[in-house]
């Protein structure tokens, strides 16, 4: 909320194609209404308010996992290594874990290339698995008006590994 006059509302809708680029594309009110037609009357009221206020849209794009992150003395970290959609809220956490483990591997040595290879061996499975789970959770969220599975519990495996500690994970893989 900004000065009790603005509220940020984020709504997701799947589309077949997306050509525009940018973070501040004006949303077409007719497109917005069509994307959420048939929802609860209160949601319809909120959509109408968004249309009057002027809504914006932007695309979210998934990326396939890279086969590797390291080449010689250079390695990717964070979104450059493992971009993920926001549906588990783990992107920043993965980048922080990357930094902690890369620092530990570089301190341990014996050289930069070996340290970066160690970092990748440890991080690759967890980060790519988390990105895959974020994609799957996004698909679950986007099932239009899911009723049959709305009350079904989400398996714990669909979320991040709660016991992982980048500061104490052994530097072997």
C-alpha positions as CSV (number, residue, x, y, z in Angstrom):
1,X,0.0,0.0,0.0
2,X,1.3,3.4,-0.9
3,X,0.0,6.3,1.2
4,X,-3.3,4.5,1.6
5,X,-4.0,5.2,-2.1
6,X,-2.4,2.3,-4.0
7,X,-2.4,-1.4,-3.6
8,X,-0.3,-3.8,-5.6
9,X,-2.4,-6.8,-6.9
10,X,-0.7,-9.6,-8.8
11,X,-2.9,-12.0,-10.8
12,X,-1.6,-14.8,-13.0
13,X,-3.2,-16.0,-16.3
14,X,-1.7,-18.4,-18.8
15,X,-1.7,-17.2,-22.4
16,X,-0.8,-19.2,-25.6
17,X,1.7,-16.7,-26.8
18,X,3.5,-13.6,-25.6
19,X,5.3,-11.1,-27.8
20,X,5.7,-8.0,-25.7
21,X,8.7,-7.2,-23.6
22,X,8.9,-4.9,-20.6
23,X,7.6,-4.5,-17.0
24,X,5.2,-1.6,-17.6
25,X,2.9,-2.7,-20.5
26,X,-0.6,-1.3,-20.0
27,X,-3.0,-4.2,-19.6
28,X,-6.0,-4.3,-22.0
29,X,-9.1,-4.1,-19.7
30,X,-11.0,-6.5,-22.0
31,X,-8.2,-9.0,-21.9
32,X,-8.0,-8.7,-18.1
33,X,-11.8,-9.2,-17.8
34,X,-11.7,-12.2,-20.1
35,X,-8.8,-13.8,-18.3
36,X,-10.8,-13.9,-15.0
37,X,-14.4,-14.2,-16.3
38,X,-16.6,-16.4,-14.1
39,X,-14.7,-16.0,-10.9
40,X,-16.3,-14.9,-7.7
41,X,-18.3,-11.7,-7.8
42,X,-15.8,-10.0,-5.4
43,X,-13.0,-10.9,-7.8
44,X,-15.0,-9.4,-10.6
45,X,-15.3,-6.2,-8.6
46,X,-11.6,-6.1,-8.0
47,X,-10.9,-6.6,-11.7
48,X,-13.2,-3.7,-12.5
49,X,-11.3,-1.6,-10.0
50,X,-8.0,-2.6,-11.6
51,X,-9.4,-1.7,-15.0
52,X,-10.4,1.8,-13.8
53,X,-7.1,2.4,-12.1
54,X,-5.0,1.2,-15.0
55,X,-3.3,-2.2,-14.7
56,X,0.0,-3.3,-16.1
57,X,1.1,-6.7,-17.3
58,X,4.4,-8.6,-17.8
59,X,5.4,-12.1,-18.7
60,X,7.0,-14.8,-16.7
61,X,9.1,-17.2,-18.6
62,X,10.6,-20.5,-17.5
63,X,13.9,-21.7,-18.8
64,X,15.3,-25.2,-19.2
65,X,18.1,-26.2,-16.9
66,X,21.6,-25.6,-18.3
67,X,23.7,-28.7,-18.6
68,X,26.5,-27.1,-16.6
69,X,27.3,-23.8,-14.9
70,X,31.1,-23.9,-14.7
71,X,33.8,-23.5,-17.4
72,X,37.3,-23.2,-16.1
73,X,37.6,-20.4,-13.6
74,X,34.1,-19.0,-14.4
75,X,30.8,-20.1,-12.9
76,X,27.3,-19.0,-13.0
77,X,25.3,-18.3,-9.8
78,X,21.7,-17.4,-8.9
79,X,19.3,-16.7,-11.7
80,X,22.1,-16.9,-14.3
81,X,22.6,-20.5,-13.3
82,X,19.2,-21.7,-12.4
83,X,16.4,-19.2,-13.2
84,X,13.1,-20.2,-11.7
85,X,9.5,-19.1,-11.7
86,X,8.3,-17.5,-8.5
87,X,5.8,-20.1,-7.5
88,X,7.7,-21.5,-4.5
89,X,9.4,-18.2,-3.5
90,X,12.8,-19.9,-3.5
91,X,14.8,-18.0,-6.2
92,X,16.6,-15.6,-3.8
93,X,17.1,-18.3,-1.2
94,X,18.8,-20.4,-3.9
95,X,21.1,-17.5,-4.8
96,X,22.1,-17.0,-1.2
97,X,22.8,-20.7,-0.8
98,X,24.9,-20.5,-4.0
99,X,27.0,-17.7,-2.5
100,X,27.6,-19.4,0.8
101,X,28.6,-22.7,-0.8
102,X,30.7,-21.1,-3.5
103,X,32.6,-19.0,-0.8
104,X,33.2,-22.1,1.3
105,X,34.4,-24.1,-1.7
106,X,36.8,-21.3,-2.8
107,X,38.2,-21.0,0.8
108,X,38.7,-24.7,0.9
109,X,40.4,-24.9,-2.5
110,X,42.7,-26.4,-3.6
111,X,42.3,-24.1,-6.6
112,X,39.6,-22.0,-8.3
113,X,38.6,-24.6,-10.9
114,X,38.3,-27.4,-8.4
115,X,36.4,-25.2,-6.0
116,X,33.9,-24.1,-8.7
117,X,33.5,-27.8,-9.8
118,X,32.7,-28.7,-6.2
119,X,30.2,-25.9,-5.9
120,X,28.4,-27.0,-9.0
121,X,28.4,-30.7,-8.0
122,X,26.7,-29.8,-4.7
123,X,24.3,-27.0,-5.9
124,X,23.2,-28.4,-9.3
125,X,20.8,-31.1,-8.0
126,X,19.2,-29.0,-5.4
127,X,18.8,-25.8,-7.4
128,X,17.5,-27.6,-10.6
129,X,15.1,-29.7,-8.5
130,X,13.8,-26.6,-6.8
131,X,13.3,-24.9,-10.2
132,X,11.5,-28.0,-11.5
133,X,9.2,-28.0,-8.4
134,X,8.5,-24.3,-8.8
135,X,7.4,-25.0,-12.4
136,X,5.1,-27.9,-11.3
137,X,3.6,-25.8,-8.5
138,X,2.9,-23.0,-11.0
139,X,1.1,-25.5,-13.2
140,X,-1.0,-26.6,-10.2
141,X,-1.8,-23.0,-9.3
142,X,-2.9,-22.3,-12.9
143,X,-5.4,-25.1,-13.2
144,X,-8.5,-23.0,-14.0
145,X,-11.0,-23.2,-11.1
146,X,-9.6,-26.5,-9.7
147,X,-12.3,-28.1,-7.7
148,X,-11.5,-31.8,-7.5
149,X,-8.0,-31.3,-6.0
150,X,-8.5,-27.9,-4.3
151,X,-8.7,-29.5,-0.8
152,X,-6.1,-32.2,-1.6
153,X,-2.9,-31.7,0.4
154,X,0.2,-30.7,-1.5
155,X,2.9,-33.3,-1.0
156,X,5.7,-31.9,1.2
157,X,8.2,-33.0,-1.4
158,X,6.8,-30.2,-3.6
159,X,8.4,-27.6,-1.4
160,X,12.0,-26.8,-0.6
161,X,14.1,-29.1,1.5
162,X,13.6,-27.6,4.9
163,X,16.7,-29.1,6.6
164,X,19.2,-27.9,4.1
165,X,22.0,-25.7,5.5
166,X,24.4,-24.1,3.1
167,X,26.8,-23.3,5.9
168,X,27.2,-26.9,7.1
169,X,26.6,-29.1,4.0
170,X,29.7,-31.2,3.4
171,X,31.8,-30.0,0.5
172,X,31.8,-33.4,-1.2
173,X,29.4,-34.8,-3.7
